[in-house]
């Protein structure tokens, strides 16, 4: 072994090579060793979790190793199923060993002459079986004739498979697999077996890690390992990741074509507009900070797009549009990652995950989203949900060059393909050329064919069917169509071995418009092929339509309903703040009685109490403060104080506002257009800790399901009690109990010398809704006193039990 390691060193010296080659080889060997050791450590940690889950959790394993039911209460534990798998695993291993020897080994040998010596020397699937960490069942969100299950699959296997090829030993010794497998039971039947078919697919690419053995260890060499892992994951994705599915019929004569290739749920159109306050990643000499060169990666399922790169800008403007086909809702999400482009390795600048269920319900979302996994930065996106409708009137050509329709191609099979491009019935080449060809045997074989489908400038390729004149592909493809009246679908069948065309066809999409359902399901004659060569396809054309949002629905997005005051954004360098529109200082005098009568008349007449209909001009702050004092006295007898919208923008009268119970959409403060949504009255469990009134604080609280965060808007305070004769400088401190860490504390700015401070500041706590409902908001108003002072620091505090509130709907209250 020592001679083996010293051999390269001696050889380098003998050949007179530079010592840098030896250092390079040593560095590669060290990286390979670290990579192998890392794999062993991860496998050992996963085995520890599998052996004793309680002990492993107590040791503090990484969060990604924890089972899904720990994070998501709607994911159910299925220990009974795991016990069944443990008992059945040895029998499954026996079946798989027989399959490898009798089915897989002959197929590998038939693939190539070099693989004829392939032999499986050891097949052992080990003692560790796959585990279901949790199951989430969907019944309400889907059709009543189906059941959808999401299985959190975790396989940490000690399997050992070795194969010999020409005296080379290749093998696998341990596998890790994590992923969400969706199982659809559809359709449900009134007779046995009660389920017509089972459909299986992964929602996203599963995480796969293989511990190689034998000569396969070379695949762990840095650079090669990334390529080999991606090839294996792509192989799995081409068969088991959306939009690819495996459908197994359980009843005879069951037509599973519409189950394998269902019409997509819709299309999401993403307008990538701009970003602000991104993190500085570029630096000079490790100390001087520079600007970054940001770009975005947008991904839905396996489809990914990259935006252009904006050079040297922390507030980039892209103004780009991307379109994604959405196959499963709920299930698929929009993922956005921002990177800083560098010559060596791109730096991560933040990410964003948006639930497409909420976008589908809201129809249109135009928001500033805060980036996660980073210290600062917001991303401005506009999202449109496009439904697929069977209406030819919606097929107007878009002037902006956007897609107006979606073409779905179900590629079934072909019949009587020629063996080669000479074998045409109308060809002038003939058998003489073939007879004189020295590759006669090769050209006599059946073709290995694949199909190229082209619409506009986009081409998609089917899988290859080996050695068949009647290939069956069974695949579905989607194309965005800009003009259904003028565009065409081009089909070309090619032979993999000779890269020659076996037949072509062109289908004008205008032919689909002649059918009322915009569907063609037939055989198409192939050109430049035999006279009896056909290809069977089903073409479905659907128009893209943006439906009007439901005005009664409270939006899940930030910019929910555009009815409220508009906040103006002011930028100064990389800083920005939001101010309300300028207020009018002079207004016509209006008494409280007049305001009350006017509000009652509006209520009786059933007018729409919009910002446009409420008043011609906003009321000054002095008038509002006067109304606040008067209404405060009345509310002591008649009920809780009225609710005011955030910001200094005042609506005309408090009675009108109390009738509307309008509160601002707290998630819209990061965007240009703010909004309002209707709220029911909220009974908060508020404790001041004293019987004497210490003033009031106005809060707006709501859970933003798209961003998975609790949003707290501190609007302002009024009638605070001063702690000294010199006045107070109040600020607001927020904790989400029981977390009292300094790093999780939220704090507003300090307002100088005022008892009625106005903040209009937004804070977010990134927690799941289930966790938030178990928490309590601890909010204190404090005085920013001098360093050496005997003044009282805390002016008052309030606690809100979030378990009693409808956080999705939100509330706003003094």
Beta strands, then each sheet from edge to edge (+ up, - down):
strand 1: 119-124
strand 2: 131-138
strand 3: 146-165
strand 4: 168-188
strand 5: 195-202
strand 6: 207-214
strand 7: 246-249
strand 8: 266-276
strand 9: 283-284
strand 10: 288-289
strand 11: 294-300
strand 12: 303-306
strand 13: 317-326
strand 14: 333-340
strand 15: 347-355
strand 16: 364-370
strand 17: 378-389
strand 18: 405-415
strand 19: 449-455
strand 20: 458-461
strand 21: 472-481
strand 22: 488-495
strand 23: 501-508
strand 24: 519-525
strand 25: 534-545
strand 26: 567-572
strand 27: 575-580
strand 28: 662-664
strand 29: 676-678
strand 30: 696-704
strand 31: 709-718
strand 32: 730-737
strand 33: 746-747
strand 34: 758-765
strand 35: 776-783
strand 36: 794-801
strand 37: 811-813
sheet 1: 1+ 3- 2+
sheet 2: 1+ 3- 4+ 5- 7+
sheet 3: 1+ 3- 4+ 6-
sheet 4: 13+ 8- 17+ 16-
sheet 5: 13+ 8- 17+ 25- 18+ 21-
sheet 6: 13+ 8- 17+ 25- 24+
sheet 7: 9+ 10-
sheet 8: 12+ 11- 14+ 15-
sheet 9: 20+ 19- 22+ 23-
sheet 10: 26+ 27-
sheet 11: 28+ 29-
sheet 12: 34+ 31- 30+ 37-
sheet 13: 33+ 32- 35+ 36-
end
